[in-house]
């Protein structure tokens, strides 16, 4: 899937970061809340038994969440590095505007 990889701008990176963060949050919520199916059985003597069955492969879901988290951190670091090395076109910092009053 090498053709799926492409360089992106900082603006696109910030948007992509938001998508990754949202997807990871969705999967964490799924893992924590909705990833099980529960059946309750009531016996003749008032016995209750609940059988919980995972809907998704727990290991695969956790691996996906971990990969998204690592990608999120890698992208955040890359954006920070790009911001630290990119000059702002059309702007020159004038330190004298912070000078003392006369």
N, C-alpha and C positions, 0 to 999 in steps of 0.2 A: 504494500500500500504506500509505496514511496511517492506516488503521484498525488496523494492526499496532502503531502507536506508542502508548505510554501512559506516564504518570508512574508511578514506583515508589517504594517506601520504601527507606531505607538498607539494611535487612535484605534486601529483595528485590534491591537493587542489588549487594550483596556476593555473593549467590547467582548472579545473572546474570553478574557478573564472573568467577566461577569457571567457569561454562559457556563463556563466550567464550574464556577462557584455555585451557581443555581442548580446545576445538574448534580453536583456532589451533595448539596443539601437535600435535594429530592431523594436521592438514594439512601442517605443516612436516615431520613424520615421513614422511608420504606422499610429499611432494615429494622428500625426501632419499633415501628407501630404495626405495619400491615403485612409483614412477610410470613405470617403463620395462619394456618387454617385450624380452627378449633371445633371439635365436635363433642357435645355433651351427651352422656348416656345416663339415664336414670333407671336404677334397678327396682325390682319389686319391693324391696325392703327399705326404700328410701336412699339406697346407695347412689352416689353420684361419681361419675368418672369423666374426666376431660382428657381427650386425646388431641395433642397439638402436633400438627404436621407442617414443616416448612414448605412454603410455596415456591421459593427460589432456592437455588444452590447457595447456601450461606457463605461458603468459601469464595465462590466466584463473585458474589455481591461485594464481599469485603475487599477482595482484590481490586475490583473496579473502583471502589471508593478510595482505596489507597493510591491507585494510579492517578486518579483525578486530583487527589490532594497533592501528590508530588508534582504533577504538571502545573497545578495552580501556583505552587511555590516557585517552580522554575520560571514560569512566565512573569511572576511578580519581580523576581530578581533581575530578569532580563530587561523589563520595563524600567526598573530603577537604574540599572546600569546605562541604558540608552538615554534616559533623562539626564543623568549626571554628565554625559559626554556630548550631548547635543547642544549646539549654540542656538540662541533664539534669533531668527532672522529679523532684521529691521529694528533691532533694539540695542542701544549702547547704554550701559549702566553709567550713570552720572553720580558719583559719590558726593559731589558738592551739594546736592539737594538735602542731604542730612546734616549739613554744616551748622555752625552756631549762628544765632541771631546777632545782628549788628545794630 
